[in-house]
């Protein structure tokens, strides 16, 4: 059977009428679609390029953002305090994950995943270009644009990759493994490149490199569109007319409501940074609570599904704490890398730049993910269960926080600097924790979700990261006068106590999800 047909032939969904829609798309079985890349669908190599360069763009910008915010104006920075810069980094991360929810809604209901990703990429590139211009107001415009654009790309690019494979295509898992590798290739090289550019040519050269990376991603995305399936251009659950108008008005109302909330907080605190941080924390946390309440009270949710939800609550709380600490890689840990670490190594006189430490995580993932995956596969149906994996991840991230507290207390900076390997070791501990939690997080969320709330449950998983980073922004803002060692000691102690609670709850949690299937055992 031929795998090529006209795009108009897809009638089971609602194809987008756009000049971007190619004239030929694959609508036949995915098994018939093969490329030279290990026999995977022809669209996959191009999507791997897109993801690699998009991650290069995102993590490259993120690697130098705190230093840009806190460096002196004379050195090309914005001259903010270290605490303020860290608050902004956490608030920015919370916004990215929060904005992924409307990004997914617009893809599902209005324009489809391909156009959502395209528009998101264009907005990101505009943001990086704004950051590459040495004008302070444009820098803030750029940060907002990158957050909005990433929110539109994040939930949709993986959706497009998933659409390359039919449900019964045995190549799907291997395809996502390749996709996952492309994420880490871009994430590994970007801090090294933008850090080198920052050191030799200034911040704006680093941001310009991120813009070039996004431009390459968009070029690959546009060129490779004719090799995708029709799924990428269809709107799964389209709304038009009055319903679309109501959705747009709701979005406008949400933006106005957020601005009003931030305005009220600004009147109370007299700090714009605090206002944004508190508003994002309240919106992310409030959205999460609302999702849970609606699901628990919905008449369409069965008794068994409510049991699954009860089991999911402690896992979700653990994930919030995990991401709260983990996402400080570009915040407090970046501060430690720059002001508390001697990057000189004994290897051929090589010195690690502060940005280079943010390449440790993707490097360790590439090295250890196959090993951890093999172990978990061999242990499927036995220890550790999914609840124990979550508890172990939270324990490891709590231990990493204690290590950071020890690091700040032992090496206060100035003439007393940490050896190069200490921070790298902390990143390794955190990455092992990530491998325990992140790969099973989405699958566990999908397995425990009520059938009538499947899509909303995916949003709830993203909100775990948004809520965690929103909490971090507020806590960092409130602890400005407290030593970083005290901050990390307190956070680590609380997190370890929660992990012990998760271990204690693991047998109960396991019973609640016993009927889910392989996900609860693996």
C-alpha positions in Angstrom: 0.0 0.0 0.0 1.3 3.4 -0.9 2.1 5.8 2.0 1.6 9.0 0.0 -1.7 10.6 -0.6 -3.1 14.1 -0.8 -3.5 16.0 2.5 -7.2 16.6 1.8 -7.8 12.9 2.0 -7.7 12.9 5.8 -11.3 13.3 6.9 -11.3 11.6 10.3 -10.0 14.8 11.9 -10.1 18.4 10.9 -7.2 19.3 8.7 -5.8 22.9 8.9 -6.2 24.9 5.7 -2.8 26.6 5.6 -0.2 27.5 3.1 2.2 25.5 5.3 0.3 22.3 4.8 2.2 20.2 2.3 0.4 18.7 -0.7 1.4 15.2 0.1 1.3 13.5 3.5 1.6 10.0 4.8 -1.8 8.6 5.7 -1.1 4.9 5.2 0.2 2.5 7.8 3.3 3.8 9.6 5.1 0.4 9.0 5.3 1.3 5.3 7.1 4.5 6.0 10.8 3.9 6.4 13.9 6.1 6.2 17.7 5.3 6.2 17.7 6.1 9.9 17.4 2.6 11.3 14.2 2.1 9.2 12.2 4.7 11.2 9.6 7.0 9.5 11.0 9.6 7.1 9.9 12.4 9.3 11.8 11.3 12.3 15.3 12.5 11.3 14.0 16.0 10.7 12.1 16.1 14.0 15.3 14.9 15.8 17.1 17.9 14.2 14.3 20.2 15.4 14.4 18.9 19.0 18.2 19.0 19.1 18.4 22.6 18.0 15.4 23.7 20.0 17.0 22.3 23.1 20.3 23.9 22.1 18.5 27.2 21.9 16.6 26.8 25.2 19.4 25.5 27.4 22.0 27.7 25.9 20.0 30.8 26.8 19.2 29.3 30.2 22.8 28.6 31.0 23.8 32.3 30.9 20.6 33.9 31.9 21.3 34.3 35.6 24.8 35.7 35.0 23.3 38.2 32.5 20.6 39.3 35.0 23.1 39.7 37.9 26.2 41.0 36.2 27.0 44.7 36.3 25.7 47.0 33.6 29.3 47.9 32.8 29.9 44.2 31.9 26.7 44.0 29.8 24.4 42.6 32.5 21.2 44.1 34.0 22.7 44.8 37.4 20.2 42.9 39.5 20.9 41.4 42.9 21.8 37.7 43.0 18.6 36.9 45.0 16.4 38.8 42.5 18.1 37.0 39.6 17.4 33.6 41.2 13.8 34.5 41.8 13.4 35.5 38.2 14.9 32.2 37.0 12.5 30.2 39.1 9.5 32.3 38.0 10.6 31.9 34.4 10.7 28.1 34.8 7.3 28.1 36.4 5.9 30.2 33.6 7.3 27.9 30.9 5.5 24.8 32.3 2.3 26.8 33.1 2.2 28.1 29.5 2.5 24.6 28.1 -1.2 24.1 29.1 -2.6 26.7 26.8 -0.1 25.6 24.2 -1.6 22.2 24.3 -5.2 23.5 24.3 -4.6 25.6 21.2 -3.0 22.7 19.4 -5.9 20.4 20.3 -8.7 22.8 19.7 -7.6 25.5 17.2 -4.5 25.2 15.0 -3.0 21.7 15.4 0.4 20.6 16.7 2.5 21.5 13.7 1.4 25.2 13.5 1.6 25.4 17.3 5.2 24.3 17.2 6.0 26.6 14.3 4.5 29.7 16.0 6.2 28.7 19.2 9.6 28.4 17.5 9.2 31.8 15.8 8.3 33.5 19.1 11.3 31.9 20.7 13.7 33.1 18.0 12.3 36.6 18.3 12.9 36.4 22.0 16.5 35.4 21.6 17.0 38.1 19.0 15.7 40.6 21.5 18.1 39.3 24.1 21.0 39.6 21.6 20.4 43.4 21.4 22.1 45.4 24.2 18.9 47.2 25.2 17.5 46.5 28.7 13.8 46.7 27.9 14.2 44.4 24.9 15.8 41.8 27.3 12.6 41.6 29.3 10.6 41.3 26.1 12.9 38.5 25.0 12.5 36.5 28.3 8.7 36.7 28.0 8.8 35.6 24.4 11.0 32.6 25.1 8.7 31.5 27.9 5.6 31.9 25.7 7.2 30.2 22.7 8.5 27.3 24.8 5.0 26.8 26.2 3.7 26.2 22.7 6.5 23.9 21.6 6.9 21.8 24.7 3.6 19.8 24.6 3.5 19.5 20.8 6.8 18.4 19.3 6.7 15.1 21.1 3.1 14.7 20.0 4.2 15.1 16.3 6.8 12.4 16.8 4.2 10.1 18.4 2.0 10.7 15.4 4.6 9.2 13.1 3.9 5.7 14.6 0.7 3.8 14.7 -0.3 2.3 18.0 0.8 -1.2 16.9 4.1 0.0 15.4 7.0 -1.8 17.3 9.4 1.0 16.4 7.6 3.6 18.6 9.7 3.1 21.8 13.0 3.1 19.9 11.9 6.2 18.1 11.3 8.0 21.3 14.7 6.8 22.6 16.3 8.5 19.6 14.1 11.6 20.3 15.3 11.5 23.9 18.9 11.3 22.8 18.5 14.3 20.5 17.2 16.3 23.5 20.3 15.5 25.5 22.7 16.2 22.6 21.4 19.7 22.3 21.3 20.2 26.0 24.9 19.0 26.4 26.5 21.2 23.8 24.5 24.4 24.3 26.0 25.5 27.7 29.5 24.9 26.4 28.9 27.0 23.3 27.0 29.9 24.8 29.4 29.9 27.8 32.4 30.1 25.6 30.8 33.0 23.6 29.8 34.8 26.8 33.4 34.6 28.0 35.0 35.8 24.7 32.4 38.1 23.2 29.8 38.9 25.9 26.3 37.9 26.8 24.6 39.1 23.6 26.8 36.8 21.4 25.6 33.9 23.5 22.0 34.8 23.1 22.6 35.3 19.3 23.9 31.7 19.2 20.6 30.6 20.8 18.7 32.5 18.1 20.8 30.7 15.4 20.0 27.4 17.0 16.3 28.1 16.9 16.6 29.3 13.2 18.2 26.0 12.3 15.4 24.1 14.2 12.8 26.1 12.2 14.5 25.4 8.9 14.5 21.6 9.6 10.9 21.8 10.8 9.6 23.5 7.7 11.7 21.4 5.3 10.7 18.2 6.9 6.9 18.9 7.1 6.2 16.9 3.9 7.5 13.8 5.5 5.1 13.8 8.4 1.8 12.1 8.9 -1.5 13.9 8.5 -1.8 13.8 12.3 0.6 16.7 12.6 -1.6 19.1 10.8 -5.0 18.0 12.1 -7.0 19.5 15.0 -8.0 16.6 17.2 -11.0 18.3 18.8 -11.7 21.5 16.8 -13.8 24.4 18.0 -15.1 27.1 15.7 -17.4 30.1 15.8 -18.8 31.1 19.1 -16.9 28.4 21.0 -13.6 29.7 19.6 -14.6 33.3 20.5 -15.3 32.1 24.1 -11.9 30.4 24.2 -10.1 33.5 23.1 -12.0 35.7 25.5 -11.1 33.2 28.3 -7.4 33.6 27.4 -7.7 37.3 27.4 -9.5 37.2 30.7 -6.8 34.9 32.2 -4.1 37.3 31.2 -6.0 40.2 32.6 -6.7 38.3 35.8 -3.0 37.4 36.2 -2.0 41.0 35.6 -4.6 42.1 38.2 -3.4 39.6 40.7 0.2 40.7 40.2 -0.9 44.3 40.5 -2.5 43.7 43.9 0.6 41.8 45.1 2.8 44.7 43.9 0.7 47.2 45.9 1.3 45.1 49.0 5.0 44.2 48.4 6.2 47.2 46.3 8.3 44.8 44.3 7.6 43.8 40.8 9.8 40.7 41.0 7.9 39.5 44.1 4.5 40.3 42.5 5.3 38.1 39.5 6.8 35.3 41.6 3.8 35.2 44.0 1.3 35.4 41.2 2.9 32.5 39.3 3.0 30.5 42.5 -0.7 31.2 43.3 -1.8 30.4 39.7 0.2 27.2 39.4 -0.8 25.9 42.8 -4.4 27.0 42.4 -4.7 25.3 39.0 -3.3 22.1 40.4 -5.7 22.1 43.4 -8.6 22.9 41.0 -7.7 19.9 38.8 -7.6 17.5 41.7 -10.9 18.8 43.2 -12.7 18.7 39.9 -11.5 15.1 39.2 -12.4 13.9 42.7 -15.9 15.4 42.6 -16.8 14.5 39.0 -19.6 12.0 38.6 -17.9 10.5 35.6 -15.0 9.3 37.8 -15.5 5.8 39.1 -14.8 4.6 42.6 -11.7 2.7 41.4 -10.5 5.8 39.6 -10.8 7.8 42.7 -8.6 5.2 44.4 -6.1 5.7 41.7 -6.2 9.5 42.2 -5.7 9.1 45.9 -2.6 7.1 45.1 -1.4 9.8 42.7 -1.6 12.6 45.2 1.5 11.7 47.3 3.4 10.9 44.1 2.5 14.3 42.7 3.6 16.1 45.9 6.9 14.3 45.8 7.4 15.4 42.2 6.7 19.0 43.1 9.5 18.9 45.7 11.8 17.1 43.3 11.4 19.7 40.6 11.6 22.5 43.1 15.2 21.5 43.9 16.2 20.0 40.6 15.4 23.1 38.5 17.8 25.2 40.6 20.5 24.1 38.1 20.3 27.5 36.4 19.7 29.4 39.7 21.4 28.8 43.0 23.6 26.0 41.6 24.7 28.3 38.8 25.6 30.9 41.5 27.7 28.2 43.3 29.4 27.3 40.0 30.5 30.9 39.4 31.2 32.3 42.9 32.1 29.2 45.0 33.9 26.8 42.6 37.4 26.5 41.4 36.9 25.0 37.9 40.5 24.0 37.4 40.9 20.3 36.7 44.0 18.0 36.7 43.1 17.0 33.1 45.5 18.7 30.6 45.0 22.0 32.3 41.3 22.1 31.4 39.2 24.5 33.4 35.4 24.1 33.7 33.5 27.3 33.0 30.5 27.9 35.3 28.2 27.2 32.4 29.8 23.8 31.7 28.4 22.3 34.9 25.0 22.5 33.3 26.2 20.0 30.7 26.8 17.3 33.4 23.1 16.4 33.6 22.6 15.5 29.9 26.0 13.8 29.7 25.1 11.5 32.7 21.6 10.8 31.3 23.2 9.6 28.0 25.6 7.4 30.0 23.3 6.0 32.6 19.8 6.0 31.1 20.3 2.7 29.2 21.8 1.1 32.4 18.9 2.2 34.6 16.4 1.3 32.0 17.9 -2.2 31.7 17.8 -2.7 35.4 14.2 -1.6 35.7 13.2 -3.8 32.8 14.9 -6.8 34.5 13.2 -6.0 37.8 9.7 -5.4 36.3 7.1 -6.8 38.6 9.5 -6.8 41.5 11.3 -4.2 43.7 11.4 -1.3 43.2 7.8 -0.5 42.5 6.6 2.8 41.0 5.9 4.4 44.4 9.4 3.3 45.7 11.0 4.8 42.6 9.2 8.1 43.3 10.3 8.0 47.0 13.9 7.2 46.0 14.0 10.1 43.6 12.7 12.5 46.3 15.3 11.0 48.8 18.1 11.6 46.3 17.1 15.1 45.5 16.9 15.8 49.2 20.4 14.4 49.8 21.6 16.6 46.9 20.1 19.6 48.7 22.0 18.7 51.9 25.2 18.4 49.8 24.6 21.9 48.4 24.1 23.2 51.9 27.4 21.6 52.9 29.1 23.1 49.8 27.9 26.7 50.6 28.9 26.3 54.2 32.4 24.8 53.5 33.4 26.9 50.6 31.9 30.5 51.1 33.7 31.9 48.0 36.3 34.5 47.7 39.6 32.7 48.5 37.9 29.6 49.7 36.6 27.7 46.7 35.1 24.2 46.1 37.2 21.7 44.1 35.9 21.3 40.5 34.4 17.8 41.1 32.1 18.7 44.0 29.3 20.4 42.0 29.7 17.8 39.2 29.0 15.1 41.8 25.9 16.9 43.1 24.6 17.0 39.5 25.3 13.3 39.1 23.2 12.5 42.3 20.4 14.7 41.0 20.5 13.1 37.6 20.2 9.6 39.0 17.1 10.8 40.9 15.7 12.2 37.7 16.1 8.8 36.0 14.1 7.2 38.9 11.3 9.8 38.5 11.0 11.4 35.1 10.7 8.4 32.8 7.9 6.8 34.9 6.2 10.1 35.7 4.2 10.5 32.5 3.4 6.8 32.2 2.2 6.7 35.8 0.1 9.9 35.3 -1.5 8.3 32.2 -2.1 5.0 34.0 -3.8 6.5 37.1 -5.8 9.2 35.3 -9.6 8.9 35.1 -10.6 8.0 31.5 -12.7 11.2 31.3 -9.7 13.4 32.3 -6.8 11.8 30.4 -5.6 15.1 28.7 -6.1 17.2 31.9 -4.0 14.7 33.8 -1.1 15.4 31.5 -1.5 19.0 32.3 -1.4 18.1 36.0 2.0 16.5 35.5 3.4 19.6 33.9 1.9 21.6 36.8 4.0 19.6 39.2 7.1 21.3 37.8 5.4 24.7 37.5 4.2 24.5 41.1 7.6 23.4 42.3 9.4 26.3 40.6 6.7 28.7 41.7 7.3 27.6 45.3 11.1 28.0 44.8 10.6 31.5 43.6 8.6 32.5 46.6 10.9 30.7 49.1 14.1 32.3 47.5 12.5 35.7 47.7 11.5 35.2 51.3 14.9 33.9 52.4 17.0 36.7 50.9 18.7 37.4 54.2 19.4 33.8 55.0 22.6 32.0 54.0 22.4 29.7 51.0 23.7 26.9 53.2 20.7 27.3 55.6 18.3 27.5 52.7 19.6 24.2 51.3 19.8 22.5 54.7 16.2 23.3 55.5 14.9 22.4 52.1 16.9 19.1 52.2 15.6 18.2 55.6 11.9 18.8 54.6 12.4 16.8 51.4 14.0 13.8 53.1 11.2 13.7 55.6 8.7 13.7 52.7 10.6 10.9 51.0 10.4 8.8 54.2 6.7 9.4 54.2 6.5 8.2 50.6 8.4 5.1 51.5 6.0 4.5 54.4 3.0 5.0 52.1 4.4 2.9 49.3 2.6 -0.4 50.2 -0.8 1.5 50.5 -0.1 3.4 47.2 0.8 0.1 45.5 -2.5 -1.5 46.6 -4.5 1.5 45.3 -2.9 1.1 41.8 -2.6 -2.7 41.8 -5.2 -3.0 39.0 -3.5 -0.5 36.7 -1.1 -3.1 35.2 2.6 -3.1 34.3 3.0 0.6 35.1 2.3 0.0 38.7 4.8 -2.8 38.9 7.6 -1.4 36.8 
